[in-house]
Amino acid sequence: MEILCFHTVLFFELQRVLYQSELYLLFIYGRDVVRLKSKNILIAEDDVNINNLLKEALEREGYVCRQAFSGTEAILLLEREEPSVILLDLMLPGMTGEQVIAKIRENSDIPVIVLTAKDGMDEKLNLLQNGADDYITKPFNIDEVAARVKIQLRHAGNEKEDEKIKIDGFELDIKTHQIWIEGEELKKLTRQEFEILRLLAQNPKRVFSKEAIFTYAWQEEYMGETKTLDVHISNIRKKIKKITDKEFIRTVWGIGYRFAD
């Protein structure tokens, strides 16, 4: 009886701590199953350095990461845990990335982002047609990976965001897609211009590379050409300048852009 009471107290204390950290586990008594219900990422990559690099970078973004170094290990983890997003290398030992995707799609719609050295259009289309939600070509920019994870979480409804962002004269309403500068509405913004300001305002202390901003705002692969993004940034600045001389987007030379505080 004392052992049972101890386990009961321990269970509720663990549950309280996990809720406070915005991570909770659903324990199914008598079964070795744990379902993770927050911003959790499974990284399936056999290169230890790349796997650790992804883990460290994504954990800095606030994600909880699990690591697998073979296709077989990834499937075993998936049988016990349900992540929010999977980063999946194709060239895995045990089971290939393609086999892992096929196994996942038997009973799950978890977003899968493929990491691949294959850059041919036929290979990419084949991946998407066979169950991948997105792909990133190696070598990759770590900011681009974070942006693509964020996009998949948003599509899946797992990325919780404040409906309104207010920062010193700047207000953005995600629900209505409206922005106000010092009380005056910033009109005639394109979808990409709104998404650029949204990304920067949601992370006001962070510098984003051009690759990451492009990936987030256009939701497509960055091909190395920066003129399109630079033109959109310039247009945003011109529209803001009609209202105020205050700067809201700051250029960080050699890196990208950040929200100007």
C-alpha positions in Angstrom: 0.0 0.0 0.0 2.8 2.4 0.9 4.5 1.6 -2.4 1.3 2.3 -4.3 0.8 5.7 -2.5 4.4 6.6 -3.2 4.0 5.9 -6.9 0.8 7.9 -7.0 2.4 10.9 -5.3 5.4 10.6 -7.7 3.1 10.4 -10.7 1.2 13.6 -9.9 4.4 15.5 -8.9 5.9 14.5 -12.3 2.8 15.6 -14.1 2.8 19.0 -12.4 6.4 19.6 -13.3 5.9 18.6 -16.9 2.8 20.8 -17.3 4.8 23.8 -16.0 7.4 23.3 -18.6 4.7 23.1 -21.3 5.5 19.4 -22.0 3.2 16.7 -20.9 3.3 12.9 -21.2 0.3 10.6 -21.4 1.3 7.5 -19.5 -0.8 4.4 -20.5 -0.7 2.2 -17.4 0.5 -1.4 -18.1 1.9 -0.5 -21.6 5.3 0.7 -22.5 3.9 3.7 -24.5 4.7 7.4 -24.0 3.1 10.0 -26.3 4.8 13.3 -26.4 2.4 16.3 -26.9 4.4 19.4 -27.5 7.0 20.8 -29.8 9.1 17.7 -30.0 11.3 16.7 -32.9 12.8 13.3 -33.8 16.1 13.7 -35.6 17.0 10.5 -37.6 20.5 11.1 -39.0 23.4 8.6 -38.8 26.1 11.3 -39.0 26.7 12.0 -35.3 28.1 15.5 -35.9 25.1 16.6 -38.0 22.6 15.0 -35.6 24.2 16.8 -32.6 24.4 20.0 -34.5 20.6 19.9 -35.3 19.8 18.9 -31.8 21.7 21.8 -30.2 20.4 24.3 -32.7 16.8 23.3 -32.3 17.0 23.0 -28.5 18.1 26.7 -28.5 14.8 27.4 -30.3 12.9 25.8 -27.4 12.2 22.4 -29.0 12.7 19.0 -27.3 14.7 16.7 -29.4 15.1 12.9 -29.6 17.9 11.3 -31.6 18.0 8.2 -33.8 21.1 7.1 -35.7 19.5 4.4 -37.9 16.1 3.8 -39.6 15.4 0.9 -37.3 16.1 3.0 -34.2 13.8 5.7 -35.6 10.9 3.3 -35.9 11.5 1.9 -32.4 11.3 5.4 -31.0 8.2 6.2 -33.0 6.5 3.1 -31.5 7.0 4.7 -28.1 6.8 8.4 -28.8 4.8 10.6 -31.1 6.9 13.7 -32.1 5.5 16.8 -33.6 8.0 16.8 -36.6 10.5 14.3 -37.9 13.8 15.3 -39.5 14.8 12.3 -41.6 18.0 11.5 -43.5 17.5 9.3 -46.5 20.8 7.3 -46.3 20.2 5.5 -43.0 21.5 2.1 -41.9 19.0 -0.6 -40.9 16.1 0.9 -42.8 16.4 3.6 -45.5 14.7 7.0 -45.2 12.2 5.9 -47.9 11.3 2.8 -45.9 10.9 4.8 -42.7 8.5 7.2 -44.5 6.5 4.3 -45.8 6.2 2.8 -42.4 5.2 6.1 -40.8 2.5 6.7 -43.4 0.8 3.4 -42.6 -0.8 5.0 -39.6 0.4 8.5 -39.0 0.4 12.0 -40.6 3.3 13.4 -38.6 5.1 16.0 -40.7 8.4 14.6 -42.2 11.2 16.8 -43.4 13.7 14.9 -45.4 17.4 15.7 -45.3 19.0 14.7 -48.6 22.1 15.2 -50.7 20.0 14.5 -53.8 19.1 17.8 -55.5 17.5 16.6 -58.7 13.9 17.7 -59.3 12.8 14.1 -60.0 14.1 12.8 -56.7 12.5 15.7 -54.8 9.1 15.2 -56.5 9.3 11.5 -55.7 9.9 12.2 -52.1 6.9 14.5 -51.8 4.7 12.0 -53.7 5.7 9.2 -51.4 4.9 10.8 -48.1 7.5 13.5 -47.3 6.1 16.9 -46.3 9.2 18.9 -47.2 12.9 18.4 -48.0 16.1 20.2 -47.3 19.2 19.7 -49.5 22.5 19.1 -47.9 24.6 21.0 -47.0 21.9 23.1 -45.3 21.7 26.3 -43.4 20.6 25.7 -39.8 18.4 28.8 -39.8 16.6 27.3 -42.8 16.0 24.1 -41.0 14.5 26.0 -38.0 12.2 28.0 -40.3 11.0 24.8 -42.1 10.3 23.1 -38.8 8.3 26.1 -37.7 6.3 26.1 -40.9 5.4 22.4 -40.5 4.4 22.9 -36.9 2.2 25.8 -38.0 0.5 23.7 -40.7 -0.1 20.9 -38.2 -1.5 23.3 -35.7 1.2 22.6 -33.1 2.8 26.0 -33.1 1.0 28.2 -30.6 1.4 31.9 -31.3 0.1 35.0 -29.6 -2.7 36.5 -31.8 -1.2 40.0 -31.3 2.3 41.2 -31.1 3.0 44.6 -29.6 6.5 46.2 -29.5 7.0 49.9 -28.9 4.7 51.5 -31.5 4.4 48.3 -33.5 1.3 46.1 -33.4 0.7 43.0 -35.5 -2.6 41.0 -35.5 -2.0 37.5 -36.8 -5.7 36.7 -37.1 -6.7 39.7 -39.2 -3.3 40.1 -41.0 -3.2 43.8 -40.0 -0.2 45.8 -38.8 -0.3 49.2 -37.1 2.7 51.6 -36.8 2.2 54.2 -34.0 -1.5 53.7 -34.2 -1.8 54.0 -38.0 -2.6 50.9 -40.1 0.2 49.8 -42.5 -1.8 49.2 -45.6 -1.2 47.3 -48.9 1.2 44.7 -47.5 1.8 41.7 -49.6 1.5 38.2 -48.0 5.3 37.9 -48.0 5.8 41.4 -46.5 3.4 40.5 -43.7 5.2 37.2 -43.0 8.6 38.9 -42.9 7.4 41.4 -40.3 5.7 38.6 -38.4 8.8 36.4 -38.2 11.0 39.3 -37.1 8.5 40.7 -34.6 8.0 37.3 -33.0 11.7 37.0 -32.4 12.8 40.6 -31.8 16.3 39.8 -30.4 17.3 37.4 -33.1 19.1 37.9 -36.3 17.7 35.9 -39.2 19.7 34.9 -42.3 18.2 35.8 -45.6 17.8 32.0 -46.3 15.7 31.6 -43.2 13.5 34.7 -43.9 12.9 33.6 -47.5 12.0 30.1 -46.5 9.6 31.2 -43.9 7.9 34.0 -45.9 7.7 32.2 -49.3 7.4 28.6 -47.9 9.7 27.3 -50.6 13.3 26.3 -51.0 15.8 29.1 -51.0 17.9 29.0 -54.2 20.6 31.5 -53.3 19.2 34.6 -54.9 18.7 37.4 -52.5 17.3 40.2 -54.7 13.7 39.2 -54.3 13.9 39.4 -50.5 15.9 42.6 -50.6 13.3 44.2 -52.7 10.5 43.2 -50.3 12.5 44.5 -47.3 13.0 47.8 -49.2 9.3 48.0 -50.0 8.4 47.4 -46.3 10.7 50.2 -45.2 9.2 52.6 -47.8 5.7 51.9 -46.6 6.7 52.4 -42.9 8.5 55.6 -43.8 5.2 57.1 -45.0 4.0 56.9 -41.4 7.2 57.4 -39.4 10.9 57.8 -39.7 11.4 55.2 -37.0 13.3 52.1 -38.2 11.6 48.7 -37.6 13.9 46.4 -39.7 17.6 46.5 -39.1 20.2 45.2 -41.5 23.0 43.1 -39.9 25.7 43.2 -42.5 27.0 39.8 -43.7 24.2 37.9 -41.9 20.6 39.2 -42.6 18.0 41.1 -40.8 16.5 41.6 -37.3 13.6 43.6 -35.7 14.9 47.0 -34.7 14.3 47.7 -31.0 
